[in-house]
């Protein structure tokens, strides 16, 4: 592992924002899972630099080489950052970019090491690394995938890494393995062609001392909850679902806590305490990947694969089967829907009443989150493809294409592009934000951007 340190100036300390009134770390100021707090993708008052340059190392705090391949986004709590990777000498083709129809897996059956890294977010130095599992992958990877796709989840005491068929691992903050679980082979494959193995990608979620995992696979799909500190199973609910790659999210129905999951046969909500199904809806893209986004008493879903690509705004009070009678029709608890326009990969961004939806070709649609009405539609870049989901801070939205170009646009009712900044390395992961810094994971590096 290599480190690159530019000449730095004073480090901006934003303790008043980061800490709550009692001096404890404020969880709402952390980035504790995929897409940050409650998967929102937003951290305002972060004081990020107005501009930066990866080639000239301007406002680049550090750059750390990460061995192997991984698509997990950085996860942050306090001064510690967590990331995963899978390392194998012969699996060195890298990540294939571009738009193509070939979904056959990488022909590699060599021994891999699945690793978790704990990194000091201020310096980029590794605090500890742990080898969670060594062996031959039980499921092969798509050329745009890796064997370490799922982001870590943390609550400031524990860090949980999920490597699909290679197991679920819970570490304390000193790197001690507290517990681990195996669920056997989780067949993350194309539902209509099982030879197209794509590898596992749903990330774990922690809420109130409970770990939630969603496993939508070819056989025996389920949603489950575990006591975080012990690994004790609290409940496990079977799901009749096609293989999918979405991460669940938490929402509130009054005082009741629910779990929102995307899906094709079974998009819906579950009770956090018992795992009981609260509501469901079928239809949409038949390979669901985007995570549900929550806000304004609504849950926003999108998907796009096969003939359908809807966007739905579902009321948090939903109960029962709310599947519309025909595709695109309205039904009870559906605030609004758009029959076509959803994204295959991207989780949407809800920001200041605007719902941003990025598509694979760089098209970005800005919608009124309350009504679904399109505010504007624009195109990022002239070529290339986009996989990483957008994030936002202080009125700016950060979007990265596969070639590692960072596009920064202004939040608002008209399209305004602020900057286009090349990283010159493949990037398929969503950026992560903490006070004073934004982190980008490329194919080779983890890079911290912050004022110098």
N, C-alpha and C positions, 0 to 999 in steps of 0.2 A: 504494500500500500504506500502510495507516495503523497506528499503534501506540497502545496504551492502557496507561499505566503507573500503577497505584495506588501509594499511599505504601507503601513496603516497609521492613521491619526488617532484621535481620541475616540473611544468606543462610547456611543450614546447609550446611557442607562435610563430606561423608562420604568423605574421601579414603581412609581405612583400609579401607572396604568396596569403593570403586570401583577402587582400584589393587591389583594383585597384589603379592606379596612383593618382587619385583624392581623395583618402581616403575612397571611398565608397566600400561597399562589392561587390566583383567580382562575378556575377551570375554563371560564369563558374566554380567557386571553391565551389559552393554549391551542395547540393543533394536535389533539390527542388520538386521531384516527384518520383514515382516508378522508380527504377533503375537509379536515379540521373539525371544529366544534359542531356537533350535530350535522356533520357532512355539508355544512353551509357553503364552504369555499370562501368565506369572508372573514377578514380581520381588519377593522377600521382603526384609525389612530395608531397605525404601525410605524409611521415616519420613515417610509422607504425612500431611497434616493430618487431624485427626479430623473436621473440618467445614469447609465452604466455602460461599460464596454468590456467584453470578454477578452478581446485580443490585446488591448492596451492595459488590461487589469485595472481599469478605473472603477472605483466603488465595488471591487471584487475583494471581499474580506478573506476568503480562502477557497482553495480548490483541492479536493481530496480524491485520489483515484480509488475507485471501488472495484475489486476484482470480480470476475465472473459476470453473470447476467442476472438482472432483476428489474422488475417494473413496479416494485412497491414504492409508493411516495414516501418522502421523509415525514416522520411523526415526531412531535416536539412537546416536551413538558419541562418547564424550567430551563435549565442549561443543557439538558440532555436531549439528543436527537437519536432516533432509532430507524434503522433501515435493514433490509434483508437482501441476500443474494444467493445464487446457486453457482458453485464453481466446479468445473470439470475441464481437464486438459483437452479432450477431443471435441467437446461441444463449444467450438470457438468460431462458429459462423457469424455470430452476432445476430442482430435483430433485423429482419428484412423490412424494408420500408416500401411505400408506394401503394397504389391501388391495383389489385389483381384478384383473380377469382380462385386461384389455387389454394385450397385450404388443407392440403395434406401435411402431416407433421414432419418435423425434422428427424431424419433417420440417424438417431444417436441412442445407443444403449450402454453408454459408459457409466462408470461410477461418478456420482456427484457428491458434493458436500454442501448442505444447506446451512447457511450462517446468518446469525443476527449480530449486527454491529450497534454498539452504543457509542455515540460520538459527542464530544463537547461542541455545542453549537457555536460557541464564540471563537474557537480556535481551529476546528476541523480535526483535532487529534482524537484518535480512538481511545476511549476509556476502557472498554472491554469488547471482546468478540467471543461468541460461543458457536460451536459447531453443533447444531441441533440433530442432524441426521446425516449418515453416510450410506450410500447405496445406489442402486440403479433405479432411475425414476420408474414408478409404476404406471404413469401415464406420460406419453410423449407430448412435446410442446408444438404449438403452431409456430410458423416462421416469424410471426410478429409477437409471439409470446415468449415467456421464460418459465423456469421452474420455481421462480420466486416472485409471483405477481401480487400477492396479497400484502397490503400494508399492515404494519404492527398496530395494535391498540394499546393505549396506556392510560393510567389514572394517576400517575405520579408515584405510585408504590410498586406497581407491577407492569410488566410489558409482555404482551401476548403475541406470538407469531404463529400464523397458520400456513402450513405448507401442503394443504390438501391431503393426498394419499400418504404423504410422509409425516403427517401428524400435526398436532396442536401443542404448543409449548408455552408455558408461563414462567417467566423469570422475575426475580425481584430486582431492585434497582442496583444491586451490587453484582448482578449477573449470575446469581445462584438459581438453578433450575428448581422451581417449587413443585410443579406437576406437569405431566404430559398425558396426551390421549391419542389413541389411534382409532380411526373410523373405517379401517380397511381401505380398499381401493375405491376412490371417489371418481367415477368415470365421467370426466369432463370432456365430452365429445360432441360432435354434431348429432342432433337428435335423429336426422334422416340419413346419416351415413356414418356409422360408428367407427369406421377406419380413420375418420378425420378427428384425431385426438388434438385437443387444444390446450389442455392443462387447466388447473384450478385457478380462480381469480377473486372469489368473494372474500372481502376483508372482515375480520371480527370487529365487534362494537362493544364498548364497555359503558354501562350506565348504572349508577347507584350500587356499585359492588357486584354487578352481574355481567357476565360475558355472554353475548349473543352471537351465534353463527348461523348462517344460511347456507345450506348445501343442496343446491338444485343440480342434480346429476342424472345420469342415464337410469340408474336403479336406486331405489330406496332414498328418495329425496326427503329432506327434513329441515326443520327450524328447531334450534335447541338453545337452552339457557343453562349456564353453569355458575356456581358460586365462585367468584374470582379468586379468593384467597386459598381455596381448597381444591377447586376443580370438581366439586360435587355436582352431579347432574340435578338440576331443579325441575326441568321438564324437557320433553322431546316430542315434537309434533310432526307427524308424517305429512308430506306434501305430494300430491299428484302433479308433477311438473316436468317440463322439458329441461334439459341441461341449460343453465344460465350462469351468468357471471356477476350479478349485481350484489352490492353490499346493502344490508338492511339499514333502516333509520328509525329513530324514535320520534313519536309525536304524542300530543296530549289531546284527549277528548274530555274537556272540563278538568277534573282532578285525576282522571284515570290515564295511566301510561300505556301506550300502545306501541306496537312494532309494525312499521310499514315495509312491505317487501314488493319488489317488482316481479313480474312473471308473465307468462303467456296463458297457460291454463288457469293460473291462480295468482294474479296480482291481488294484494289485499292487506288487511290489518289483523293483528293478533294481540291478545291480551298479554301484557308484559309479565304479570304475576303467574299466569297459569298456562300460557301457550294456546289458549282457546281461540279459535277463529272468530273474529268479530264481523268481518265483511270480506267479500271477494268479487272479482271481476275477471272474466276471461277475454281473450282476443288481443290483437295488437301485433307487434313484431314478435316472431316466433323464436328468436334467440335474445331474450332480455338481458341487457347489460347495465344500463344506467341506474344509478341509485336514486330513489325517491327524494325529493327536496320538499322541505316543510316550511310553511310560513303563512301568516294571515288566516289561520284556521283552515288552511287548505294543504293538501298533499299533491305535489305535482309529479306526474309520471310521464315518461316518454320511452319509446322503443321504435325500432325500425329494422325489420328483416322479413324477407318474403314480401307479400303484396301489401302489408299494412305498416303504417308509420305514424301512429296517433300520438297526440299530447292530451293528457287528461288533468283537470283540476278537480280533485275529489274533496268533499267536505270532511273534516275530521270527525264529524258525528255519524259517519256512514255505518250502517249495519246491514247484515244479510247479503244476498246475492244481488249485486247492482249491475250485472252484465246487461248492456243495451240489447234490445231485440234484434237490431241490425247494426252492422259496422258503421260507426260514425254518428249513430243516433244518440239522443240524450236519454238519461235515466235518472232515477232518484239519487240524490246526493252528488250528482255530477254538476259542478258549478258551470263549467264550460269544457268543450273539447275541440280539438282540431283533428279532423280525420287523417290528414296527411301533412307531414312536416317534422315528425320526431327524428331523433338521432339514433343511429345504431350503437355508437360507443359512448358518446359524451353524456355525463351528468350535467343537468342544466344549472344555471346560476341565477338565484333569486336575489336581487340587489336593488334597494330603494324603490320597490314596487315594480321593477322591470324584471322580466324573465328572459334570460339570454340562452339561446339554443345554438350550439355550434355543430356543424355537420362535417363529414369526412373530407369534403372538398374545400373547406375553408369558408363556406357560406355561414353567416351569422345572422340570426333573426332576433330582434328585440320585440318582446310582446308585453302588453299590459297584463300584469299578473292577475288583476282583479277580473278582467273580462276575456282575456285571450286575444284581444285585438292586436294585429301586427302594427308596431310603431315604425319600424324600418327593417330593411333587409340589405345586407352588404356582403362584400367578398373580401376576404383576407388573402393577400398574396396573389401571385399570378399562376402558380403551379404548386404541385406537392399535395400531401394529404395531412390530415389532422386527426390525432387520436386522444391527446391529453385534454382533460376537462379544464374549463376556465376557472380562475380564482379572482378575487377582487380585494382592493384596499384603498381607502381614501379617495373614492371617486374614479379609480382606475381599474381596468380589467386586463388581466394578463392571460394571453393565449399563446401556446407554443405549437409549432408544426413539427412533423416528424424529422425534418432536417435540422431542428434545433434553433429555428428562428423565433424570437420572442416578439409578439405583437402586443402593443399596449394601446388600448382605446379608452376614450372617455365615456363614463356612464352618462346617459342622457337620452333625450328624445330624438337625436339625430346622430348619424355615424360620424365620429371624429377620431381618426387615427393619430396617436401622439408620437409613437416611435416604432421602429422596426430594428431589432437588435439580433444579429446572428451569433450563435454559440459555436457553430461549426462542429457539432457532434449530434448524433441521432438522439431524439428525445420523444418518448411516448408516455411520460408520466406527468401528472398534475403537479404544479409547483406547490410549495408549502410556505406559510408566512408566520413569522413571529415578530415580536416588537423589535423594529429596527432592521430586520432582515427578511429576504425572500430566498428560498432555496430551490435550485433546479437540479434534478437528477437526469443526467444524460446516460448514454450507453456505457461510458467509461468513467465518468466523474460525478461527484456531488459538489455543487458550487454554491457558495454563500455570497449573496449580493447585499451590501449594506453601506451606509455612509462611512467614509474614511476620515 
